[in-house]
Amino acid sequence: MTSSPATTVTHRRTLRLPVLTNPLRPLLLAAAGSARLQRVVTGLPVSRAVVRRYVPGAGQDAVVDATREILASGRAISIDHLGEDTSDPAQAEATVQAYLDLLEAFGTLDAPARDGVPTLEVSLKLSALGQFLPDGGHDIALTNARRICRAAEAVGAWVNVDAEDHTTTDSTLAIVRELRADHPSVATVLQAYLRRTEEDCRSLATEGSRIRLCKGAYAEPADVAFQKGDEVDASYQRCLEILFEGEGYPMVASHDPEMIETGLALAERLGRSSDRYEFQMLYGIRDDEQRRLAAAGHTVRVYTPYGDQWYGYFMRRLAERPANLLFFARSLIGR
């Protein structure tokens, strides 16, 4: 890593694009950035009904209810308060407070660890905590993340620091390393489509580390990221093998059956018990598969977003699967 903890990063906002595109996806993802369309879509009652497939609600009560249901099904959970790229210190503070309130609510849940693995986790986007504020954003995000880490430890929950576009990677990993000095269970996310990720996996797959490996979905230049789906899949499998062979705790974040099978095969070949790795999937996506894996004794963590900034997240879910868009269109027609 080339940056120091004091590095100032100029954030380049990039459109989230899936690695494997189809004609509708760029349009949907462009729509995700349209304020005018956002006002139209968020004003439709049917939109909120459909969104509940992927976002349990805007308020804390809704996500706590979803947490109870997920835990009762034998799965674990990681909760993301929706929002990112804040340029307002007050908004960053509001995001921190939302996490602190959520973690306080966690303390009322019956959520014991399973085989030593906490069932509760929160996922943070550092840009939502002030990472790119013009005056000391790095330190502001670090301080805010530390506040959340302390609150999480008090209720026995884990913390995961999410990945964003490639311009943030050095700053994010620097903050994660600083957090882990006092909070060693803090996890982070690596994106397999970045060409640098194999080396990052080798560097970070150390004892006590937790790495969530996803494919990645930001629009990145070819010198930074693999552009073809088969290249990304091959990179994901190489990276996953590095993580499983390392001393850390791999988290297989994928809905792709081939990647899930790779994780299962690596766990069996390397003799990893179920408390030394996990699978992660999105709320509302492949729910039957989530339950199947959990029933087979694997740790399955459901990435669950909530909050009123659901529009962009919802549009990305529509972009991922044409079936989602068809379902939404039928709901509109049937109003």
Secondary structure, DSSP 8 states (H G I E B T S, - for coil): ----TT---------B--SS--THHHHHHHHHT-HHHHHHHHT-HHHHHHHTTT---SSHHHHHHHHHHHHHTT-EEEEEE-------HHHHHHHHHHHHHHHHHHTTS----BTTB-SEEEEE-GGGGTTT-TTTHHHHHHHHHHHHHHHHHHTT-EEEE----GGGHHHHHHHHHHHHHH-TT-EEEEETTBTTHHHHHHHH--TT-EEEEE---B---TTTB--SHHHHHHHHHHHHHHHHHSSSEEEEE---HHHHHHHHHHHHHHT--GGG-EEEEETTSSHHHHHHHHHTT--EEEEEEESS--HHHHHHHHHH-HHHHHHHHHHHHT-
